[in-house]
Amino acid sequence: DVYLRCEIGNIIGLLGRNGSGKSTLMKIIFGVVHAETKFIRIDGKVKNKVSQLMNEVSYLSQDNFIPQNLTVKKAIDLSIEKSVRIDFYLDDMISPVLNNKICQLSGGELRYLEIKLILSKSSNFILLDEPYNGLSPIMIEKVNDLIIENSKNKGIIITDHSYENVIKISTKLILIKDGKTHHLKDKKELIEKGYLREGMI
């Protein structure tokens, strides 16, 4: 009994306890996990096949996806679309490591690069699974700014164990509990529904 609606301009925070199905739901939406009753509609048209969704939805999984032997610059060159200028990447986090190989990056640096690559895709919808994993507080601030900026022309669904950051940037909150999606009107409902304890918000 899972339903969600995401529009351009939305940042949907998907919350739930470990094992509740947050990552599985994202994989089902993207198409890497099969579900018999999956039904996805984009702009009024049903698109359930992976091939139909490739240009519509981009997915940041929990696992790293950039080959370790590439340099950062090569990874950007291979991923970047012609409409995206290279200087989008050249901030104070990436410029110093541009000529490093992916295997030489710290976990946080790699995650930050992956997030920028995914957000630069032309797809209108982005799925972010555990984007804050390994990020320093400064990187988290930068990532939050990137997500908010990109939500102006994309719909974004985000899930992360760092619930404070998810709540902070989300325009809508959805809690997965007992196999159902609970659409919340106020973050205080996270306490009422037993996801958080009093004083955790």
Secondary structure, DSSP 8 states (H G I E B T S, - for coil): -------TT-EEEEE--TTSSHHHHHHHHHTSS--TT---EETTEE--SHHHHTTTEEEE-SS--S-TTSBHHHHHHHH--TTS-GGGT-STTTGGGTTSBGGGS-HHHHHHHHHHHHHTSS-SEEEEESTTTT--HHHHHHHHHHHHHHTTSSEEEEE-S-HHHHHHH-SEEEEEETTEEEEESSTTHHHHTTSS-TT--
